Amino acid sequence: MPENPFFTASTLPYSLPPFAEIRAEHYLPAFERGMAEQLAEVAAIAGDPEPPTFANTIGALERSGAVLGRVSAVFFNQASSDSTPEVREIQKEITPRLTEHSDAIHLDRALFERIKTLHAAKDTLPPAESWLLTRYHTDFVRAGAELSAADKERLVTLNGELSELATAFEQNLLADTNAAAIVVEDPAELDGVSVEAAAETARARGLDGKYVIPLVLPTGQPPLATLTNRALRERVHRASVGRGATVNAEIVVRMARLRAERARLLGYADHAEYVVADQTAPGTQAVADMLGKLVPPAVANAHREAEDLRAEAGFDIAPWDWAFYAEKVRQARYDLDTATMRPYFELDRVLRDGVFHAAGLLYGLTFTERPDLPGHHPDTRVFEVFEEDGTPLGLFLGDFYARESKRGGAWMNSLVKQSDLLGEKPVVVNNLNIVKPPPGEPTLMTFDEVNTMFHEFGHALHGLFSAVPFPRFSGTAVPRDFVEYPSQVNEMWAVWPEVLANYARHHETGEPMPQAMVDRMLEAERFNQGYATVEYLAATLLDWAWHTFTEDPADPVSFERGALADAGLDLPLVPPRYGSTYFAHIWAGGYSAGYYSYIWSEVLDADSVEWFKENGGLLRENGDHFRRELLSRGGSLDPMTAFRNFRGRDPRIEPLLERRGLL
């Protein structure tokens, strides 16, 4: 039997995982060897008779766990993007074991004593080493290294149960989302959406002769904007908001209680305080104050928008009518039909002539597709990325299509982290969920999908431009309320005139999008911002409520209703962007008490966009400045210091308020 491909470093360019050789049966043995090897390495570090030094303690920890790092990067990318029953069983088994493994390292008293000794003299080290040492010390303290033996034992129990519950939530949601897909018998009901795409989705699910509308992660399903059949819109909406209600209700309540107990054990008032203590926000009150300021003007905007929609509809609309009549009002007000825009947004042209083109103009990058290099799924495309002078930079993988085995949403993963210490260049992947058309048909995108592609590529650039000495700081290894900032900035290039004109071309004729349509699209950017801001704030404050509760939650339905009412966001027409039982970000995605980070990051983003516009926009010197001061730095310095080095001052909130029409 061939050796497990994870046991040795990949020989492919950039250490790209050898996906063609990897089988499901390789994962568990690789995890087991990887954990055993790292524990042996850690034991050697902790038991070293020599006095602790940066090299023999922190540097050695940075080098440890090579096999575990390789298998983890590949496995968890597959678990999200191409799950199988076998992979799901491995995930159930290995996730709590990995949590136990992490606890064993962070709660190792001898190891922590070495770190603590070094930390006391951190000012004698060079800045990069001192910052890494500080981060290690913080990580260990936050993981419970200073707790008593009894409290450590309880912490390990809490962490283990939480990891099991998070995996169960994620897997339940995937299954429930697939099961809740809308099956349609009569194609006449599908007026307003692609009958061919619905038929292809049905065929892929073994439902030949029928039609399927799959569900994406957020509450607001894209077909609601164009489906003319109101009864079908209601079916879609109810299926969307009902996901997880039976399978995840007990899980979310249990997780909220366990997180609250863990926070108290670690010395914090609640889980939100624990989370924010290691973010860029100065404290929970600062987060609550910012969110509170945004709610009243956003709600007022949403009420005004609702009146316009009622007038257009001629009746009292329901939640499943909002997107449809918003589209009608948009058409009337701006003479803009989003369906007529789709032919100008063909996926490959958006990618090459939009996303890559902007990166070329701003940073001098070029991209060469490498069909000889395998991805993790047949739909995955691999691109080699080069600097302007031809120097190889890394690999970018694009996995753009939705499938039953893929979780909802869009995200970026690092398959290989850049670091000087390990001599590694970056390999990053973007995952999207665009409905795949029938064979031979073009992939035509909505502008929201275009914007998402630019957004996720902003994360990819953060990983590709990483130029840090230590893997702990590589790429997107920054606080959660900072990580969305660079990706949000990258969205600006989607509508930058020079970029838009290059990719927004009719997929059949090659003709550019008419300037009048472009103008109307840009004029409409602020349209429906009341709805967009309220649905986001509702989800954010719902997350906040779950992680700051004082009265024990009984069930998600009553808790959610009370939380939204308390926040002034109980608007039936504008449900939260995610309901509690399908809010994957906070229960399985690392955003617990951190969903506020999107709007917090948008403050930085809007202020940075203003800087680019003030300094001439899409210029190489601007891109180089942003790359040098921020994108390349990863977590190697305080993130707000990096922002100030780029912007020249602290951030201002006014550009965000202006953007969202809240001034």
VEXTIMAR-227624 format. One record per residue (C-alpha): residue in three letters; x, y, z. Coordinates in pm, whole numbers, padded with zeros to 5 digits, always signed. Example, Ala and Ser with C-alpha at 12.3 -4.5 7.8 and 13.67 -1.06 7.14 Angstrom:
2
ALA+01230-00450+00780 SER+01367-00106+00714 
! end
This chain:
663
MET+00000+00000+00000 PRO+00141+00344-00094 GLU+00257+00560+00194 ASN+00004+00804+00336 PRO+00053+01126+00133 PHE+00032+01341+00447 PHE+00331+01174+00611 THR+00580+01360+00394 ALA+00590+01710+00250 SER+00429+01748-00091 THR+00668+01757-00385 LEU+00423+01951-00602 PRO+00490+02319-00677 TYR+00436+02541-00373 SER+00377+02226-00164 LEU+00026+02202-00311 PRO-00143+01906-00142 PRO-00134+01600-00372 PHE-00512+01583-00408 ALA-00495+01311-00673 GLU-00334+01077-00418 ILE-00545+01166-00114 ARG-00822+00928-00011 ALA-01062+00945+00283 GLU-00886+00653+00450 HIS-00568+00863+00474 TYR-00718+01123+00705 LEU-00755+00943+01036 PRO-00407+00783+01037 ALA-00255+01119+00944 PHE-00441+01298+01221 GLU-00331+01034+01472 ARG+00033+01045+01367 GLY+00026+01423+01347 MET-00110+01462+01699 ALA+00129+01204+01841 GLU+00429+01367+01673 GLN+00336+01714+01792 LEU+00278+01599+02149 ALA+00622+01435+02143 GLU+00773+01759+02009 VAL+00596+01963+02277 ALA+00712+01724+02550 ALA+01070+01768+02429 ILE+01033+02147+02438 ALA+00872+02148+02783 GLY+01132+01905+02921 ASP+01437+02070+02769 PRO+01697+02098+03049 GLU+01841+02411+02891 PRO+01701+02748+03006 PRO+01418+02870+02782 THR+01513+03083+02485 PHE+01303+03213+02200 ALA+01459+02957+01965 ASN+01425+02648+02184 THR+01071+02729+02299 ILE+00869+02963+02075 GLY+01062+02891+01756 ALA+01040+02519+01826 LEU+00664+02543+01882 GLU+00628+02723+01549 ARG+00807+02434+01376 SER+00604+02161+01548 GLY+00307+01971+01410 ALA+00399+01954+01040 VAL+00193+01642+00962 LEU-00101+01768+01165 GLY-00092+02102+00985 ARG-00092+01937+00642 VAL-00382+01702+00709 SER-00590+01963+00894 ALA-00569+02215+00608 VAL-00686+01962+00350 PHE-00944+01782+00562 PHE-01134+02084+00688 ASN-01139+02238+00342 GLN-01297+01917+00211 ALA-01537+01892+00505 SER-01672+02234+00405 SER-01652+02218+00028 ASP-01703+01852-00067 SER-01828+01655+00230 THR-01916+01286+00206 PRO-02070+01046+00460 GLU-01722+00907+00530 VAL-01574+01253+00577 ARG-01859+01350+00809 GLU-01796+01045+01026 ILE-01426+01130+01047 GLN-01514+01489+01135 LYS-01738+01373+01420 GLU-01459+01159+01557 ILE-01161+01384+01504 THR-01296+01727+01601 PRO-01325+01658+01976 ARG-00991+01477+01966 LEU-00829+01784+01813 THR-00983+01999+02084 GLU-00842+01761+02345 HIS-00504+01778+02169 SER-00506+02158+02176 ASP-00599+02157+02544 ALA-00315+01915+02621 ILE-00067+02165+02476 HIS-00215+02484+02618 LEU-00264+02335+02965 ASP+00087+02186+02988 ARG+00220+02353+03304 ALA+00591+02299+03228 LEU+00553+02443+02880 PHE+00365+02746+03007 GLU+00631+02809+03272 ARG+00892+02838+02997 ILE+00670+03078+02803 LYS+00599+03282+03115 THR+00969+03307+03194 LEU+01043+03433+02844 HIS+00747+03672+02852 ALA+00884+03844+03162 ALA+01187+03946+02955 LYS+01007+04004+02624 ASP+01138+04361+02590 THR+01489+04227+02538 LEU+01385+04054+02215 PRO+01363+04198+01863 PRO+01014+04341+01791 ALA+00894+04050+01573 GLU+00999+03791+01830 SER+00862+03994+02119 TRP+00522+04025+01950 LEU+00508+03652+01874 LEU+00601+03571+02234 THR+00328+03807+02356 ARG+00072+03636+02134 TYR+00175+03291+02259 HIS+00147+03405+02619 THR-00198+03551+02549 ASP-00310+03234+02369 PHE-00209+03015+02661 VAL-00366+03237+02926 ARG-00691+03259+02729 ALA-00684+02882+02690 GLY-00676+02836+03067 ALA-00307+02787+03143 GLU-00336+02974+03475 LEU-00641+02786+03603 SER-00636+02545+03894 ALA-00619+02172+03824 ALA-00991+02128+03894 ASP-01088+02420+03671 LYS-00863+02291+03394 GLU-01042+01957+03412 ARG-01380+02129+03379 LEU-01250+02345+03094 VAL-01140+02038+02900 THR-01488+01889+02942 LEU-01654+02210+02822 ASN-01426+02241+02521 GLY-01484+01880+02421 GLU-01861+01907+02434 LEU-01860+02240+02248 SER-01651+02096+01965 GLU-01886+01799+01932 LEU-02190+02026+01927 ALA-02038+02259+01667 THR-01973+01966+01434 ALA-02325+01834+01488 PHE-02470+02179+01414 GLU-02273+02209+01090 GLN-02362+01863+00966 ASN-02727+01897+01067 LEU-02750+02226+00883 LEU-02602+02085+00562 ALA-02846+01793+00567 ASP-03142+02012+00657 THR-03059+02270+00392 ASN-03043+02001+00126 ALA-03366+01844+00250 ALA-03542+02183+00250 ALA-03465+02253-00117 ILE-03787+02337-00301 VAL-03903+02066-00541 VAL-04134+02196-00813 GLU-04342+01975-01042 ASP-04477+02235-01286 PRO-04218+02447-01472 ALA-04482+02716-01521 GLU-04440+02802-01153 LEU-04077+02896-01218 ASP-04143+03213-01414 GLY-03861+03453-01326 VAL-03584+03199-01268 SER-03390+02965-01496 VAL-03599+02654-01563 GLU-03292+02487-01713 ALA-03082+02546-01400 ALA-03364+02415-01179 ALA-03391+02106-01398 GLU-03014+02051-01386 THR-03015+02081-01006 ALA-03297+01827-00990 ARG-03111+01586-01219 ALA-02798+01617-01002 ARG-03014+01512-00706 GLY-03170+01215-00884 LEU-03502+01391-00946 ASP-03525+01368-01324 GLY-03833+01535-01465 LYS-03866+01771-01169 TYR-03722+02111-01081 VAL-03530+02212-00770 ILE-03458+02551-00615 PRO-03165+02496-00375 LEU-03124+02708-00064 VAL-02823+02923+00014 LEU-02711+03009+00366 PRO-02869+03352+00434 THR-03238+03399+00506 GLY-03299+03598+00187 GLN-03292+03350-00100 PRO-03190+03503-00438 PRO-03490+03366-00636 LEU-03728+03572-00419 ALA-03629+03881-00618 THR-03754+03742-00948 LEU-04006+03461-00889 THR-04346+03587-01001 ASN-04541+03306-00832 ARG-04620+03443-00485 ALA-04715+03105-00339 LEU-04379+02963-00448 ARG-04201+03263-00299 GLU-04372+03187+00031 ARG-04261+02822+00011 VAL-03902+02929-00049 HIS-03904+03179+00237 ARG-04063+02943+00488 ALA-03820+02667+00395 SER-03532+02910+00443 VAL-03630+03036+00788 GLY-03731+02689+00907 ARG-03390+02529+00862 GLY-03245+02368+01170 ALA-03559+02427+01376 THR-03594+02064+01479 VAL-03234+01942+01459 ASN-03039+02241+01594 ALA-03269+02406+01850 GLU-03136+02217+02151 ILE-02778+02248+02023 VAL-02775+02629+02012 VAL-02921+02662+02361 ARG-02671+02413+02498 MET-02377+02583+02324 ALA-02478+02925+02456 ARG-02493+02791+02812 LEU-02159+02611+02783 ARG-01986+02916+02636 ALA-02120+03131+02918 GLU-01991+02885+03177 ARG-01649+02868+03009 ALA-01622+03246+03001 ARG-01697+03269+03373 LEU-01444+02995+03442 LEU-01181+03203+03261 GLY-01269+03518+03455 TYR-01503+03697+03215 ALA-01858+03816+03265 ASP-01982+03642+02953 HIS-01868+03493+02623 ALA-01883+03828+02443 GLU-01642+03984+02692 TYR-01409+03685+02649 VAL-01413+03719+02270 VAL-01379+04097+02248 ALA-01088+04099+02493 ASP-00868+03970+02211 GLN-01009+04179+01926 THR-00942+04530+01797 ALA-01259+04666+01958 PRO-01165+04825+02293 GLY-01441+04641+02479 THR-01796+04511+02472 GLN-01939+04853+02555 ALA-01772+05004+02249 VAL-01930+04735+02030 ALA-02272+04779+02189 ASP-02250+05158+02155 MET-02165+05142+01785 LEU-02442+04895+01709 GLY-02690+05098+01912 LYS-02613+05412+01712 LEU-02681+05233+01385 VAL-03017+05079+01475 PRO-03253+05384+01479 PRO-03155+05533+01139 ALA-03146+05187+00980 VAL-03494+05101+01110 ALA-03628+05437+00994 ASN-03485+05372+00647 ALA-03640+05024+00639 HIS-03984+05163+00732 ARG-03964+05419+00450 GLU-03863+05147+00207 ALA-04152+04927+00322 GLU-04399+05205+00244 ASP-04261+05230-00109 LEU-04296+04854-00155 ARG-04654+04851-00026 ALA-04741+05127-00269 GLU-04586+04931-00555 ALA-04756+04604-00458 GLY-05095+04753-00378 PHE-05135+04535-00070 ASP-04974+04475+00267 ILE-04663+04278+00173 ALA-04515+03978+00357 PRO-04145+03897+00411 TRP-04136+03681+00097 ASP-04257+03980-00107 TRP-03988+04228-00007 ALA-03716+04131-00255 PHE-03967+04094-00542 TYR-04123+04436-00497 ALA-03791+04597-00412 GLU-03684+04483-00756 LYS-03999+04642-00905 VAL-03929+04970-00727 ARG-03566+04954-00833 GLN-03674+04910-01194 ALA-03919+05198-01174 ARG-03687+05433-00988 TYR-03365+05356-01173 ASP-03496+05183-01485 LEU-03278+04891-01380 ASP-03375+04526-01412 THR-03114+04305-01249 ALA-03211+04017-01480 THR-03097+04221-01780 MET-02758+04270-01613 ARG-02673+03901-01576 PRO-02566+03849-01941 TYR-02288+04101-01875 PHE-02147+03904-01581 GLU-02011+03577-01717 LEU-01801+03399-01456 ASP-01476+03351-01644 ARG-01476+03706-01774 VAL-01552+03844-01428 LEU-01265+03639-01287 ARG-01002+03711-01552 ASP-01100+04055-01678 GLY-01234+04182-01348 VAL-01085+04027-01035 PHE-00746+03938-01184 HIS-00735+04253-01396 ALA-00780+04478-01091 ALA-00508+04286-00906 GLY-00280+04337-01205 LEU-00337+04710-01223 LEU-00311+04765-00850 TYR-00037+04519-00755 GLY+00126+04410-01082 LEU+00011+04047-01048 THR-00033+03803-01336 PHE-00217+03470-01328 THR-00150+03153-01527 GLU-00399+02868-01510 ARG-00238+02536-01422 PRO-00468+02253-01540 ASP-00179+02014-01470 LEU-00215+02076-01096 PRO-00510+01899-00931 GLY-00758+02069-00702 HIS-00969+01917-00429 HIS-01273+01878-00661 PRO-01307+01846-01040 ASP-01464+02193-01052 THR-01164+02351-00879 ARG-00934+02562-01093 VAL-00568+02625-01004 PHE-00380+02944-01096 GLU-00016+03025-01046 VAL+00036+03384-00931 PHE+00338+03592-01031 GLU+00478+03929-00933 GLU+00518+04192-01203 ASP+00882+04092-01256 GLY+00789+03725-01296 THR+00880+03617-00943 PRO+00651+03333-00833 LEU+00420+03440-00550 GLY+00194+03142-00480 LEU-00112+02947-00595 PHE-00476+03055-00605 LEU-00751+02791-00624 GLY-01107+02880-00723 ASP-01399+02651-00635 PHE-01696+02854-00752 TYR-01994+02620-00789 ALA-02259+02509-00540 ARG-02323+02139-00476 GLU-02502+01925-00222 SER-02176+01834-00051 LYS-02076+02198+00001 ARG-02183+02418+00289 GLY-02351+02747+00211 GLY-02187+03085+00190 ALA-01848+03189+00056 TRP-01510+03170+00223 MET-01132+03153+00186 ASN-00902+02882+00322 SER-00524+02860+00339 LEU-00393+02524+00222 VAL-00029+02625+00272 LYS+00062+02918+00496 GLN+00343+03150+00396 SER+00630+03176+00643 ASP+01000+03254+00618 LEU+01074+03018+00906 LEU+00941+02716+00717 GLY+01033+02844+00370 GLU+00672+02814+00248 LYS+00491+03020-00014 PRO+00112+03062+00012 VAL-00155+02839-00140 VAL-00508+02977-00090 VAL-00855+02875-00206 ASN-01177+03071-00255 ASN-01508+02884-00222 LEU-01830+03032-00362 ASN-02178+02888-00416 ILE-02285+02986-00768 VAL-02548+02760-00925 LYS-02383+02554-01196 PRO-02558+02581-01534 PRO-02632+02287-01765 PRO-02333+02163-01969 GLY-02244+02404-02246 GLU-02430+02696-02094 PRO-02247+03006-01966 THR-02232+03081-01594 LEU-02411+03414-01564 MET-02380+03584-01227 THR-02583+03834-01032 PHE-02403+04148-00930 ASP-02418+04028-00570 GLU-02221+03720-00678 VAL-01974+03941-00863 ASN-01928+04145-00548 THR-01879+03827-00345 MET-01608+03710-00585 PHE-01419+04037-00541 HIS-01472+04017-00164 GLU-01337+03665-00127 PHE-01043+03749-00349 GLY-00960+04023-00101 HIS-00911+03745+00156 ALA-00703+03556-00100 LEU-00477+03860-00150 HIS-00436+03886+00226 GLY-00303+03529+00219 LEU-00099+03561-00101 PHE+00075+03883+00003 SER+00173+03753+00344 ALA+00541+03827+00409 VAL+00593+03726+00769 PRO+00865+03528+00945 PHE+00640+03298+01151 PRO+00344+03080+01046 ARG+00145+03196+01353 PHE+00112+03536+01182 SER+00054+03423+00823 GLY-00201+03596+00602 THR-00544+03623+00759 ALA-00421+03533+01113 VAL-00556+03861+01251 PRO-00841+03939+01494 ARG-01187+03843+01373 ASP-01305+04204+01372 PHE-01016+04298+01144 VAL-01005+04004+00902 GLU-01301+04121+00690 TYR-01151+04465+00638 PRO-00908+04391+00350 SER-01168+04180+00170 GLN-01429+04454+00199 VAL-01183+04706+00055 ASN-01132+04480-00247 GLU-01504+04507-00328 MET-01451+04867-00439 TRP-01278+04755-00757 ALA-01590+04569-00876 VAL-01749+04905-00963 TRP-01432+05102-01042 PRO-01496+05235-01395 GLU-01175+05102-01550 VAL-01233+04755-01406 LEU-01607+04736-01463 ALA-01568+04836-01826 ASN-01316+04557-01875 TYR-01532+04269-01750 ALA-01897+04379-01780 ARG-01942+04263-02139 HIS-02226+04067-02296 HIS-02136+03699-02297 GLU-02261+03653-02657 THR-02171+03977-02833 GLY-01878+04103-02626 GLU-02043+04444-02619 PRO-01976+04643-02303 MET-02258+04705-02060 PRO-02431+05022-02184 GLN-02313+05326-01996 ALA-02671+05417-01910 MET-02711+05077-01738 VAL-02381+05125-01556 ASP-02489+05468-01437 ARG-02823+05336-01316 MET-02653+05046-01138 LEU-02420+05283-00954 GLU-02705+05521-00871 ALA-02895+05230-00719 GLU-02609+05129-00486 ARG-02777+05289-00186 PHE-03116+05146-00276 ASN-03264+04909-00015 GLN-02986+04993+00231 GLY-03238+05018+00513 TYR-03334+04654+00462 ALA-02972+04543+00416 THR-02856+04721+00729 VAL-03148+04605+00944 GLU-03115+04238+00844 TYR-02744+04253+00921 LEU-02790+04435+01253 ALA-03066+04192+01352 ALA-02829+03898+01301 THR-02547+04081+01478 LEU-02752+04171+01783 LEU-02899+03821+01789 ASP-02545+03684+01807 TRP-02467+03939+02079 ALA-02777+03841+02277 TRP-02688+03471+02271 HIS-02347+03555+02416 THR-02443+03818+02675 PHE-02765+03668+02814 THR-02853+03716+03180 GLU-03175+03514+03173 ASP-03115+03153+03074 PRO-03247+03090+02720 ALA-03528+02835+02702 ASP-03562+02788+02328 PRO-03441+02967+02015 VAL-03782+03093+01900 SER-03876+03281+02218 PHE-03518+03391+02282 GLU-03483+03529+01929 ARG-03815+03713+01949 GLY-03723+03871+02281 ALA-03370+03963+02171 LEU-03491+04139+01857 ALA-03762+04324+02048 ASP-03508+04441+02308 ALA-03279+04565+02032 GLY-03559+04756+01856 LEU-03530+04526+01556 ASP-03847+04320+01575 LEU-03953+04397+01218 PRO-04149+04101+01073 LEU-04084+04222+00719 VAL-03707+04219+00774 PRO-03600+03892+00934 PRO-03239+03856+01052 ARG-02987+03768+00786 TYR-02945+03439+00973 GLY-03186+03277+01217 SER-03047+03113+01529 THR-03079+02754+01410 TYR-02899+02817+01079 PHE-02654+03085+01196 ALA-02347+02884+01098 HIS-02111+03178+01148 ILE-02162+03184+01524 TRP-02219+02817+01608 ALA-01973+02647+01372 GLY-01775+02918+01196 GLY-01570+03101+01455 TYR-01778+03421+01466 SER-01941+03367+01807 ALA-01994+03711+01965 GLY-01804+03832+01659 TYR-02057+03881+01382 TYR-02032+04253+01464 SER-01691+04232+01297 TYR-01835+04288+00949 ILE-01968+04632+01038 TRP-01667+04707+01260 SER-01440+04618+00968 GLU-01658+04823+00735 VAL-01568+05134+00931 LEU-01205+05069+00838 ASP-01304+04968+00485 ALA-01512+05279+00410 ASP-01238+05504+00547 SER-00979+05321+00334 VAL-01191+05349+00020 GLU-01203+05724+00085 TRP-00821+05723+00105 PHE-00789+05544-00229 LYS-01026+05794-00393 GLU-00843+06090-00241 ASN-00513+05956-00373 GLY-00605+05877-00732 GLY-00768+05536-00700 LEU-00639+05242-00902 LEU-00269+05330-00903 ARG+00027+05099-00849 GLU+00172+05325-00581 ASN-00156+05305-00389 GLY-00166+04928-00418 ASP+00196+04900-00313 HIS+00130+05119-00008 PHE-00173+04911+00099 ARG+00019+04588+00041 ARG+00334+04702+00222 GLU+00171+04853+00529 LEU-00122+04619+00575 LEU-00179+04318+00348 SER+00173+04180+00381 ARG+00188+04214+00759 GLY-00062+03944+00857 GLY-00076+03928+01235 SER+00287+04031+01282 LEU+00198+04361+01450 ASP-00099+04515+01623 PRO-00368+04544+01351 MET-00472+04898+01440 THR-00108+05001+01420 ALA-00104+04855+01070 PHE-00419+05054+00986 ARG-00268+05377+01115 ASN+00052+05309+00921 PHE-00161+05280+00607 ARG-00417+05556+00668 GLY-00202+05799+00865 ARG-00458+05835+01145 ASP-00727+05654+01342 PRO-01043+05551+01153 ARG-01350+05774+01119 ILE-01706+05636+01113 GLU-01852+05907+00888 PRO-01757+05739+00556 LEU-01952+05428+00665 LEU-02258+05629+00764 GLU-02245+05813+00434 ARG-02212+05488+00238 ARG-02515+05332+00406 GLY-02726+05646+00390 LEU-02739+05674+00769 LEU-02624+06035+00804 
! end
